[in-house]
Amino acid sequence: MAGAAIALLAIAFQIVYLPTRVFFLGLAGIYSAAPFVAVALYTFSGNWVIAVLGAAIVCIALSVLMEWANHAVLSRRNASDAAQLISSLGIYIVLVQAIVIVWGNDTRTLTSGVQNVTTFGDVFVTSAQWTIAITAFLLLAIFSIFLMRSDLGLRLRALADNPAQFMLLGKSSSAHRLLAFAFGGLFAAASSLVTANDIGFDPYIGLHAVLLAVVAVIIGGQSSFSGPVLGALLLGIIRAQVVWYMSARWQEAATFLLLAVFLLFKPQGLLSSKTRLEALQ
């Protein structure tokens, strides 16, 4: 279930990276902002449905704004990947500082009180963890159907496979880039909200979460949408086993040891596909 939350954020990163090749660290700021916006909307409306939907809309709008005002401008000017990365990191820093100014830097929770627990022998699953699993399954299933069955999903995959050929066919890359960033904001909000409901949140959680998502993308496969999901589930299982048999202090060491193993022995990830040479030009 921890892997399911990572999978949502890994897809958020991948849906932006594949079509645009932008290493979208601004996603970390969106991840950090989502639960704060949800709490603020709940305080105003008293309705969690409105709060969650409103937070998702705000996160989508932030992601699209980052593309329109920053990444698209840099792309039109043929900026380097490093420039895109640094500008995205700068956006993350500014957004986190804005969160701290408005809401403070204390750790918070979305809900209070004792959660319901489901027991399977020696395994205990809380209602928040069920929420993570169900949300991830539904969103990933719907997104998979969208990619495979819809014309718009086909165009997104085409843009990810070969942007130059996509534009030669008369398609608008800028509009589809905005769509990719919108999906990124939606999945980041979903991952952030279900995780915050389980373990709480603070303004600085975003960068660590995005780094885990990037690790999942690398070990799962950088050229597909299904690879990051598999990588995230594997990463979640390994991190949980490390906590169970050793200590939570070893989680990060195990995570990046796993990354190092894949970079050394299987850099293409678990799921990789052969690509025509002309598609890489």
QUIQUI-V692817 format. One record per residue. PHI is phi as a letter, one per 20 degrees, with the letter a starting at -180 (none if undefined). NEAR is the number of other C-alpha atoms within 10 Angstrom. D_LAST is the distance of its C-alpha to the last C-alpha in Angstrom with 2 decimals. Layout:
((PHI NEAR D_LAST) (PHI NEAR D_LAST))
This chain:
((none 21 38.95) (f 18 37.58) (f 26 34.37) (f 27 34.41) (f 28 34.48) (f 32 31.57) (f 32 29.66) (g 29 30.14) (f 35 28.73) (f 33 25.82) (f 28 24.89) (g 29 25.42) (f 30 22.90) (f 29 20.33) (f 26 20.69) (e 26 19.69) (f 20 17.03) (f 22 14.88) (f 21 14.62) (d 23 14.69) (l 13 13.68) (e 22 17.14) (e 20 19.36) (e 28 22.30) (f 24 25.41) (g 29 27.30) (g 32 27.67) (f 29 30.28) (f 31 32.39) (f 30 32.30) (g 30 33.34) (f 28 36.18) (f 30 37.37) (g 29 37.65) (f 30 40.95) (f 23 42.59) (f 20 41.93) (f 24 43.24) (f 20 46.42) (f 15 47.00) (f 20 46.71) (f 19 48.98) (f 12 51.52) (f 11 51.51) (d 12 51.57) (m 12 53.03) (c 11 50.70) (f 15 47.92) (f 13 46.14) (f 15 45.92) (f 21 44.89) (f 21 42.02) (f 15 40.72) (f 18 41.11) (f 27 39.25) (f 24 36.32) (f 17 36.28) (f 20 36.45) (f 29 33.53) (f 24 31.38) (f 16 32.45) (f 21 31.66) (f 27 28.13) (f 22 27.47) (f 16 29.15) (f 21 26.93) (f 25 23.83) (f 17 25.59) (e 10 27.25) (c 15 24.81) (f 23 21.24) (f 20 20.60) (f 13 22.21) (f 17 20.13) (f 16 16.85) (f 9 18.21) (e 9 18.98) (l 10 15.53) (f 13 17.35) (f 11 16.00) (f 14 15.89) (f 11 19.24) (f 15 20.74) (f 21 19.94) (f 17 21.49) (f 15 24.52) (f 19 25.23) (f 23 25.09) (f 20 27.47) (f 15 29.69) (f 21 29.96) (g 23 30.98) (f 18 33.65) (f 13 35.05) (f 20 35.26) (f 26 37.00) (f 17 39.47) (f 15 40.21) (f 20 40.98) (f 16 43.30) (f 10 45.08) (f 10 45.69) (d 14 46.41) (n 12 47.04) (d 15 45.53) (f 10 47.84) (f 12 46.74) (c 17 47.53) (c 15 47.62) (f 19 47.00) (c 13 50.09) (c 8 53.30) (n 5 55.76) (e 8 55.61) (e 13 52.96) (f 9 53.83) (c 14 53.07) (d 12 52.45) (d 9 53.61) (c 8 52.38) (m 6 54.61) (e 5 53.55) (d 8 50.46) (d 11 50.82) (c 14 48.36) (e 14 48.94) (f 16 48.49) (f 20 45.68) (f 22 43.80) (f 16 44.38) (f 16 42.92) (g 23 39.72) (f 17 39.42) (f 14 40.27) (f 18 38.08) (f 24 35.02) (f 15 35.69) (f 11 36.22) (f 15 33.26) (f 19 30.79) (f 12 32.31) (f 11 32.17) (f 16 28.56) (f 15 27.63) (f 12 29.52) (g 14 27.89) (f 17 24.33) (e 12 25.39) (d 11 27.98) (d 12 27.34) (f 11 25.29) (f 14 24.29) (f 17 23.19) (f 14 21.07) (f 17 19.35) (f 22 18.76) (f 20 17.17) (f 15 14.97) (f 22 13.90) (f 22 13.31) (f 18 11.26) (b 16 8.91) (g 19 10.13) (f 14 8.81) (f 13 10.46) (g 18 13.27) (f 13 14.15) (f 9 14.07) (e 8 16.68) (n 8 18.86) (e 14 18.84) (e 13 19.65) (f 18 17.16) (f 15 19.88) (f 10 22.50) (f 18 20.53) (f 24 19.61) (f 21 23.36) (f 20 24.11) (f 26 21.94) (f 29 23.83) (f 24 27.06) (f 22 26.56) (g 29 25.83) (f 30 29.12) (f 27 31.01) (f 29 30.07) (f 34 30.69) (f 31 34.07) (f 28 34.97) (f 24 34.21) (f 28 36.09) (f 26 39.10) (f 22 39.73) (f 23 39.39) (f 22 41.68) (f 20 44.16) (e 21 44.28) (c 13 44.33) (n 17 44.61) (b 24 42.38) (b 21 42.27) (f 26 40.03) (d 21 38.12) (f 19 37.02) (f 24 33.60) (f 22 31.65) (f 11 33.00) (f 21 32.21) (f 24 28.57) (f 16 28.21) (f 22 29.63) (f 27 27.18) (f 25 24.21) (f 23 25.86) (f 31 26.18) (f 30 22.48) (f 25 21.62) (f 27 24.31) (e 29 23.77) (p 24 20.04) (e 23 17.23) (d 22 15.32) (b 20 18.39) (e 22 21.29) (e 18 24.00) (g 24 23.11) (g 33 24.20) (f 26 27.46) (f 21 28.24) (f 27 27.42) (f 31 29.64) (f 20 32.49) (f 18 32.38) (f 27 32.37) (f 22 35.26) (f 15 37.29) (f 17 36.91) (f 21 37.81) (f 18 40.81) (f 14 41.99) (f 19 41.82) (f 13 44.03) (f 10 46.37) (e 8 46.94) (c 11 46.46) (a 12 46.08) (f 14 43.84) (f 10 43.45) (e 12 41.28) (g 17 38.79) (f 13 36.25) (f 13 36.66) (f 15 36.06) (f 18 32.99) (e 13 31.21) (f 12 32.56) (f 15 30.89) (f 20 27.59) (f 15 28.05) (f 12 28.82) (f 18 25.64) (f 14 23.47) (e 8 25.31) (d 9 25.68) (b 15 23.24) (f 17 20.38) (f 16 18.46) (n 22 21.57) (f 17 24.09) (d 18 21.94) (c 15 18.50) (c 11 16.60) (f 6 14.48) (c 10 10.97) (f 8 9.57) (g 7 7.09) (f 7 5.40) (f 11 5.60) (e 10 3.80) (f 7 0.00))
